[in-house]
Amino acid sequence: MKKYFLAAVFVAATTITLVSCDLFTSNKPHHSDNPLIGKWTIDSLSFGKDSNDLSIAYLFLAMSMQDSSSLHVEFENDSLTTTENNQPIKKTGYCFDNATSQVYLKDPSRTTFLFSRINDSMISLSKKDSVTLFLRRQ
């Protein structure tokens, strides 16, 4: 009985190690299913009738006063960095839920955006109050 138990533990441990450590594919690049990863240029903003977020309004005002092509967002696996003229403005953590296509910001605002792919080079991030941010891939 002890032999069977030890053999089962050994087989289970070996299987878990091989699957979780990914020993056979460690030299291959890791492909993420997160479509946000990369560098994006802020293309435009759209305000709905029920929009009341002043921070987005300030961003829109800044875009209208300056060249919007100088504002960029870079998404990494777990963080996003907003830059203007290649100078970082803000770095924030985020989480992308592939099942619901939602982006959750990990900051005090706890803002949630609904992700939508418009085409291969353009996406939109919409808030519940109908503010939509359009991003174009660089």
Secondary structure as the mmCIF struct_conf table of DSSP 4:
data_model
#
loop_
_struct_conf.conf_type_id
_struct_conf.id
_struct_conf.beg_label_comp_id
_struct_conf.beg_label_asym_id
_struct_conf.beg_label_seq_id
_struct_conf.end_label_comp_id
_struct_conf.end_label_asym_id
_struct_conf.end_label_seq_id
HELX_RH_AL_P HELX_RH_AL_P1 LYS A 2 CYS A 21
TURN_TY1_P TURN_TY1_P1 ASP A 22 ASP A 22
HELX_RH_3T_P HELX_RH_3T_P1 LEU A 23 THR A 25
TURN_TY1_P TURN_TY1_P2 SER A 26 ASN A 27
BEND BEND1 LYS A 28 LYS A 28
HELX_LH_PP_P HELX_LH_PP_P1 PRO A 29 SER A 32
TURN_TY1_P TURN_TY1_P3 PRO A 35 LEU A 36
STRN STRN1 GLY A 38 SER A 46
TURN_TY1_P TURN_TY1_P4 LYS A 49 ASP A 50
HELX_RH_AL_P HELX_RH_AL_P2 LEU A 54 MET A 65
BEND BEND2 GLN A 66 GLN A 66
HELX_RH_3T_P HELX_RH_3T_P2 SER A 68 SER A 70
STRN STRN2 LEU A 71 PHE A 75
BEND BEND3 ASN A 77 ASP A 78
STRN STRN3 SER A 79 GLU A 84
TURN_TY1_P TURN_TY1_P5 ASN A 85 ASN A 86
STRN STRN4 GLN A 87 ASP A 97
TURN_TY1_P TURN_TY1_P6 ASN A 98 SER A 101
STRN STRN5 GLN A 102 LYS A 106
BEND BEND4 ASP A 107 ASP A 107
TURN_TY1_P TURN_TY1_P7 PRO A 108 SER A 109
STRN STRN6 THR A 112 ASN A 119
TURN_TY1_P TURN_TY1_P8 ASP A 120 SER A 121
STRN STRN7 MET A 122 SER A 126
TURN_TY1_P TURN_TY1_P9 LYS A 128 ASP A 129
BEND BEND5 SER A 130 SER A 130
STRN STRN8 THR A 132 ARG A 137
#
